[in-house]
Amino acid sequence: MTSDVGSNELMLPKIDFVFKLIFGDEKHKEITIGFLSAVLQVPKGDLADIEIINTELFREFKEDKKGILDVRVKTRDGRHINIEIQILPTEFMPERTLFYWSKMYVSHIKAGDIYNQLKKCITINIVDFKCTPLKQAHSCYHLTEDSQGHRLTDVLEVHFLELPKLFEKEIPIEENDDIAQWMLFIDGRSKEVMEMLAEKNTDIGNAYDLLKIISKDENARMAYEAREAELMDQRTRVRSALEEGKAEGKAEGKAEIIHALLRGGMGVDETASMTGMEKKEVEQIQKGIL
């Protein structure tokens, strides 16, 4: 049974709940394999036997109202991959990433094991805000020596896919770039664009077909709308705090609003943009100088 209200409207793949339904389903893991093959630049055959670990989204969502909304993958050679999407700006994203990467890295070793049993862990962050100063939408990080570029170890790999940068004129995007195609699909800004991508890329076509199916599912639609409302509430709290600070017109009130925005998960750049302040001033308030 499907819901008539909004059932013909496609859900946004970048809403974490929908993203998990598309990329975190063992029954449709060929979609996840296609995505990982593009991002990691490895043949699909190398990912043929992946296992999607955290799959029971509906039960988790019902019990704790939010669920585990990242996608966790294990490869046949024991590597772990975590795919996470972040819609709202998140302060200290690099530190947060390394914290969760480290938990994933040590999670598959037991007391008494030796270090060579630790397996490579990969984090893929898809963010709907600017997270790095680089003039590129996709960036990849490893642990390397400063002057010679020697890679100390290959166990750490972190990717950032910054969706807003797809639409910046100074950042060229290749039409046939598989990663850019996936990012455009996940962004979901245009149904026409998604249909065009589905025709060009078979894996995206499979993802688009699944998106159309889950967009008509009543339970998925209700959970999606609940998640949208939660995100809207977070944005509203930020906006309300901003307007309250402007109304006070006091230095201490301004500092309080900046702290409220940052605590709400907004980054320094976004906070400066919303308040019309200089980035340096926001950073000074953040550090308690002003």
SEGUDREN-46032 format. One line per field, with one value per residue (C-alpha): residue number from 1; residue in three letters; chain; y negated, z, x. Coordinates in nm, 2 decimals. Layout:
<torvexs>
k NUM, ...
r ala, ...
c A, ...
v Y, ...
w Z, ...
u X, ...
</torvexs>
This chain:
<torvexs>
k 1, 2, 3, 4, 5, 6, 7, 8, 9, 10, 11, 12, 13, 14, 15, 16, 17, 18, 19, 20, 21, 22, 23, 24, 25, 26, 27, 28, 29, 30, 31, 32, 33, 34, 35, 36, 37, 38, 39, 40, 41, 42, 43, 44, 45, 46, 47, 48, 49, 50, 51, 52, 53, 54, 55, 56, 57, 58, 59, 60, 61, 62, 63, 64, 65, 66, 67, 68, 69, 70, 71, 72, 73, 74, 75, 76, 77, 78, 79, 80, 81, 82, 83, 84, 85, 86, 87, 88, 89, 90, 91, 92, 93, 94, 95, 96, 97, 98, 99, 100, 101, 102, 103, 104, 105, 106, 107, 108, 109, 110, 111, 112, 113, 114, 115, 116, 117, 118, 119, 120, 121, 122, 123, 124, 125, 126, 127, 128, 129, 130, 131, 132, 133, 134, 135, 136, 137, 138, 139, 140, 141, 142, 143, 144, 145, 146, 147, 148, 149, 150, 151, 152, 153, 154, 155, 156, 157, 158, 159, 160, 161, 162, 163, 164, 165, 166, 167, 168, 169, 170, 171, 172, 173, 174, 175, 176, 177, 178, 179, 180, 181, 182, 183, 184, 185, 186, 187, 188, 189, 190, 191, 192, 193, 194, 195, 196, 197, 198, 199, 200, 201, 202, 203, 204, 205, 206, 207, 208, 209, 210, 211, 212, 213, 214, 215, 216, 217, 218, 219, 220, 221, 222, 223, 224, 225, 226, 227, 228, 229, 230, 231, 232, 233, 234, 235, 236, 237, 238, 239, 240, 241, 242, 243, 244, 245, 246, 247, 248, 249, 250, 251, 252, 253, 254, 255, 256, 257, 258, 259, 260, 261, 262, 263, 264, 265, 266, 267, 268, 269, 270, 271, 272, 273, 274, 275, 276, 277, 278, 279, 280, 281, 282, 283, 284, 285, 286, 287, 288, 289, 290
r met, thr, ser, asp, val, gly, ser, asn, glu, leu, met, leu, pro, lys, ile, asp, phe, val, phe, lys, leu, ile, phe, gly, asp, glu, lys, his, lys, glu, ile, thr, ile, gly, phe, leu, ser, ala, val, leu, gln, val, pro, lys, gly, asp, leu, ala, asp, ile, glu, ile, ile, asn, thr, glu, leu, phe, arg, glu, phe, lys, glu, asp, lys, lys, gly, ile, leu, asp, val, arg, val, lys, thr, arg, asp, gly, arg, his, ile, asn, ile, glu, ile, gln, ile, leu, pro, thr, glu, phe, met, pro, glu, arg, thr, leu, phe, tyr, trp, ser, lys, met, tyr, val, ser, his, ile, lys, ala, gly, asp, ile, tyr, asn, gln, leu, lys, lys, cys, ile, thr, ile, asn, ile, val, asp, phe, lys, cys, thr, pro, leu, lys, gln, ala, his, ser, cys, tyr, his, leu, thr, glu, asp, ser, gln, gly, his, arg, leu, thr, asp, val, leu, glu, val, his, phe, leu, glu, leu, pro, lys, leu, phe, glu, lys, glu, ile, pro, ile, glu, glu, asn, asp, asp, ile, ala, gln, trp, met, leu, phe, ile, asp, gly, arg, ser, lys, glu, val, met, glu, met, leu, ala, glu, lys, asn, thr, asp, ile, gly, asn, ala, tyr, asp, leu, leu, lys, ile, ile, ser, lys, asp, glu, asn, ala, arg, met, ala, tyr, glu, ala, arg, glu, ala, glu, leu, met, asp, gln, arg, thr, arg, val, arg, ser, ala, leu, glu, glu, gly, lys, ala, glu, gly, lys, ala, glu, gly, lys, ala, glu, ile, ile, his, ala, leu, leu, arg, gly, gly, met, gly, val, asp, glu, thr, ala, ser, met, thr, gly, met, glu, lys, lys, glu, val, glu, gln, ile, gln, lys, gly, ile, leu
c A, A, A, A, A, A, A, A, A, A, A, A, A, A, A, A, A, A, A, A, A, A, A, A, A, A, A, A, A, A, A, A, A, A, A, A, A, A, A, A, A, A, A, A, A, A, A, A, A, A, A, A, A, A, A, A, A, A, A, A, A, A, A, A, A, A, A, A, A, A, A, A, A, A, A, A, A, A, A, A, A, A, A, A, A, A, A, A, A, A, A, A, A, A, A, A, A, A, A, A, A, A, A, A, A, A, A, A, A, A, A, A, A, A, A, A, A, A, A, A, A, A, A, A, A, A, A, A, A, A, A, A, A, A, A, A, A, A, A, A, A, A, A, A, A, A, A, A, A, A, A, A, A, A, A, A, A, A, A, A, A, A, A, A, A, A, A, A, A, A, A, A, A, A, A, A, A, A, A, A, A, A, A, A, A, A, A, A, A, A, A, A, A, A, A, A, A, A, A, A, A, A, A, A, A, A, A, A, A, A, A, A, A, A, A, A, A, A, A, A, A, A, A, A, A, A, A, A, A, A, A, A, A, A, A, A, A, A, A, A, A, A, A, A, A, A, A, A, A, A, A, A, A, A, A, A, A, A, A, A, A, A, A, A, A, A, A, A, A, A, A, A, A, A, A, A, A, A, A, A, A, A, A, A, A, A, A, A, A, A
v 0.00, -0.35, -0.69, -0.93, -1.24, -1.33, -0.97, -1.09, -1.33, -1.18, -1.19, -1.35, -1.10, -1.34, -1.31, -1.06, -0.83, -0.79, -0.76, -0.46, -0.30, -0.32, -0.24, -0.04, 0.24, 0.58, 0.68, 0.39, 0.39, 0.36, 0.00, -0.04, 0.14, -0.10, -0.40, -0.27, -0.17, -0.52, -0.69, -0.45, -0.41, -0.03, 0.23, 0.35, 0.70, 0.60, 0.52, 0.81, 0.98, 0.68, 0.72, 0.43, 0.46, 0.22, 0.28, 0.28, -0.08, -0.07, 0.11, -0.12, -0.43, -0.33, -0.25, -0.55, -0.80, -0.85, -0.52, -0.44, -0.64, -0.58, -0.28, -0.04, 0.20, 0.49, 0.61, 0.97, 0.89, 0.74, 0.37, 0.16, -0.13, -0.39, -0.61, -0.90, -1.19, -1.52, -1.78, -2.05, -2.22, -2.05, -2.22, -2.03, -1.79, -1.67, -1.60, -1.43, -1.22, -1.10, -1.02, -0.79, -0.65, -0.55, -0.37, -0.18, -0.10, 0.06, 0.23, 0.54, 0.63, 0.82, 0.83, 1.05, 0.99, 0.84, 0.51, 0.66, 0.79, 0.43, 0.38, 0.07, -0.16, -0.41, -0.69, -0.86, -1.18, -1.33, -1.68, -1.94, -2.23, -2.34, -2.15, -2.21, -2.51, -2.32, -2.41, -2.06, -1.88, -1.55, -1.52, -1.22, -1.21, -0.97, -0.98, -1.11, -1.27, -1.65, -1.71, -1.38, -1.28, -0.93, -0.74, -0.61, -0.35, -0.28, -0.19, -0.54, -0.68, -0.97, -1.11, -1.43, -1.48, -1.84, -1.87, -2.26, -2.28, -2.10, -2.43, -2.67, -2.81, -2.82, -2.44, -2.26, -1.94, -1.67, -1.56, -1.20, -1.20, -0.90, -1.07, -1.39, -1.20, -1.02, -1.35, -1.51, -1.22, -1.23, -1.61, -1.55, -1.91, -1.83, -1.53, -1.60, -1.58, -1.25, -1.10, -1.21, -1.05, -0.74, -0.70, -0.76, -0.55, -0.20, -0.20, -0.54, -0.40, -0.12, -0.37, -0.60, -0.30, -0.21, -0.58, -0.58, -0.27, -0.38, -0.72, -0.55, -0.34, -0.46, -0.37, -0.51, -0.83, -0.88, -0.83, -1.06, -1.33, -1.29, -1.33, -1.63, -1.79, -1.72, -1.89, -2.18, -2.22, -2.24, -2.50, -2.70, -2.69, -2.84, -3.11, -3.20, -3.23, -3.46, -3.69, -3.71, -3.81, -4.08, -4.22, -4.25, -4.45, -4.40, -4.27, -4.00, -3.91, -3.88, -3.65, -3.44, -3.40, -3.30, -3.04, -2.92, -2.89, -2.70, -2.47, -2.40, -2.25, -2.54, -2.60, -2.92, -3.01, -2.96, -3.15, -3.44, -3.44, -3.43, -3.70, -3.93, -3.92, -3.87, -3.51, -3.63, -3.79, -3.47, -3.27, -3.52, -3.48, -3.11, -3.12, -3.35, -3.64, -3.89
w 0.00, -0.09, 0.03, -0.21, -0.04, -0.20, -0.33, -0.68, -0.54, -0.54, -0.21, -0.19, -0.19, 0.02, 0.31, 0.53, 0.58, 0.20, 0.14, 0.38, 0.20, -0.14, -0.04, 0.27, 0.14, 0.10, -0.16, -0.38, -0.30, -0.67, -0.63, -0.34, -0.54, -0.83, -0.61, -0.42, -0.75, -0.87, -0.55, -0.47, -0.84, -0.82, -1.05, -0.94, -0.93, -0.63, -0.44, -0.56, -0.22, 0.00, 0.31, 0.42, 0.80, 0.95, 0.75, 0.98, 0.94, 1.00, 1.34, 1.45, 1.33, 1.52, 1.84, 1.88, 1.64, 1.44, 1.37, 1.24, 0.92, 0.79, 0.56, 0.69, 0.44, 0.49, 0.19, 0.13, 0.24, 0.57, 0.49, 0.65, 0.47, 0.63, 0.41, 0.59, 0.46, 0.65, 0.55, 0.81, 0.85, 1.12, 1.31, 1.36, 1.07, 1.02, 1.40, 1.41, 1.10, 1.26, 1.59, 1.42, 1.18, 1.48, 1.65, 1.32, 1.30, 1.64, 1.64, 1.45, 1.67, 2.00, 2.30, 2.23, 1.85, 1.69, 1.50, 1.15, 1.20, 1.18, 0.85, 0.63, 0.71, 0.46, 0.55, 0.28, 0.39, 0.16, 0.28, 0.18, 0.28, 0.21, 0.43, 0.28, 0.12, -0.19, -0.53, -0.60, -0.51, -0.43, -0.21, -0.07, 0.23, 0.35, 0.61, 0.43, 0.53, 0.48, 0.27, 0.06, 0.04, 0.16, 0.27, 0.62, 0.60, 0.37, 0.66, 0.66, 0.37, 0.40, 0.12, 0.12, -0.15, -0.11, -0.30, -0.32, -0.51, -0.80, -0.88, -0.85, -1.18, -1.08, -1.01, -1.35, -1.35, -1.62, -1.77, -1.78, -1.43, -1.25, -0.90, -1.02, -1.17, -0.84, -0.65, -0.88, -0.83, -0.45, -0.45, -0.62, -0.72, -1.05, -1.15, -1.51, -1.42, -1.23, -1.53, -1.76, -1.53, -1.51, -1.89, -1.90, -1.60, -1.54, -1.17, -1.12, -1.33, -1.08, -0.79, -0.96, -1.01, -0.64, -0.54, -0.74, -0.56, -0.21, -0.28, -0.31, 0.00, 0.28, 0.57, 0.41, 0.32, 0.68, 0.81, 0.54, 0.64, 1.00, 0.92, 0.71, 0.99, 1.23, 1.00, 0.95, 1.33, 1.36, 1.09, 1.26, 1.60, 1.43, 1.25, 1.57, 1.76, 1.49, 1.49, 1.87, 1.87, 1.60, 1.80, 2.12, 1.93, 2.21, 2.19, 2.45, 2.26, 1.94, 2.10, 2.24, 1.90, 1.74, 2.01, 1.96, 1.58, 1.63, 1.89, 1.65, 1.41, 1.18, 1.05, 1.09, 0.72, 0.72, 1.05, 0.91, 0.59, 0.79, 1.03, 0.78, 1.01, 0.91, 0.94, 1.16, 1.41, 1.43, 1.50, 1.77, 1.94, 1.90, 2.08, 2.35, 2.26, 2.21
u 0.00, 0.13, 0.05, -0.13, 0.00, 0.33, 0.38, 0.47, 0.74, 1.09, 1.26, 1.60, 1.89, 2.10, 1.86, 2.05, 1.75, 1.70, 2.07, 2.08, 1.78, 1.96, 2.32, 2.27, 2.05, 2.22, 1.96, 2.07, 2.44, 2.53, 2.44, 2.68, 2.95, 2.91, 2.94, 3.24, 3.41, 3.38, 3.50, 3.78, 3.88, 3.89, 3.73, 3.39, 3.53, 3.75, 3.43, 3.22, 3.20, 3.13, 2.91, 2.69, 2.70, 2.44, 2.13, 1.83, 1.73, 1.35, 1.38, 1.66, 1.48, 1.16, 1.34, 1.57, 1.39, 1.71, 1.87, 2.22, 2.22, 2.57, 2.65, 2.92, 3.08, 3.33, 3.53, 3.64, 4.00, 3.87, 3.89, 3.61, 3.45, 3.22, 3.00, 2.84, 2.63, 2.60, 2.34, 2.39, 2.72, 2.93, 3.21, 3.54, 3.45, 3.81, 3.85, 3.51, 3.60, 3.93, 3.75, 3.50, 3.77, 3.98, 3.68, 3.62, 4.00, 4.02, 3.68, 3.79, 4.09, 4.07, 4.30, 4.60, 4.59, 4.90, 4.91, 4.93, 4.58, 4.45, 4.29, 4.27, 3.97, 3.82, 3.59, 3.38, 3.22, 2.95, 2.87, 2.62, 2.85, 3.20, 3.44, 3.79, 3.95, 4.04, 3.91, 3.78, 3.46, 3.63, 3.94, 4.12, 4.36, 4.63, 4.90, 5.21, 5.55, 5.55, 5.87, 5.90, 5.54, 5.62, 5.31, 5.37, 5.10, 4.80, 4.56, 4.40, 4.20, 3.95, 3.74, 3.54, 3.27, 3.15, 2.82, 2.79, 3.12, 2.96, 2.79, 3.08, 3.20, 3.57, 3.57, 3.56, 3.35, 3.41, 3.08, 3.19, 3.35, 3.19, 3.23, 3.07, 2.78, 2.72, 2.74, 2.49, 2.25, 2.29, 2.24, 1.90, 1.87, 1.69, 1.48, 1.58, 1.95, 1.89, 1.71, 1.99, 2.25, 2.04, 2.06, 2.44, 2.54, 2.39, 2.47, 2.30, 2.01, 1.97, 1.99, 1.73, 1.49, 1.52, 1.47, 1.14, 1.02, 1.10, 0.95, 0.62, 0.65, 0.42, 0.65, 0.96, 0.77, 0.66, 1.01, 1.15, 0.91, 0.99, 1.36, 1.30, 1.10, 1.39, 1.64, 1.40, 1.37, 1.75, 1.77, 1.48, 1.66, 1.97, 1.77, 1.57, 1.90, 2.04, 1.73, 1.73, 2.10, 2.04, 1.74, 1.95, 2.21, 2.47, 2.82, 2.75, 2.43, 2.63, 2.88, 2.60, 2.44, 2.77, 2.82, 2.47, 2.52, 2.84, 2.69, 2.41, 2.66, 2.72, 3.07, 3.27, 3.23, 2.86, 2.82, 3.01, 2.80, 2.47, 2.56, 2.74, 3.05, 3.42, 3.54, 3.82, 3.58, 3.37, 3.69, 3.79, 3.45, 3.48, 3.81, 3.67, 3.90, 3.60
</torvexs>
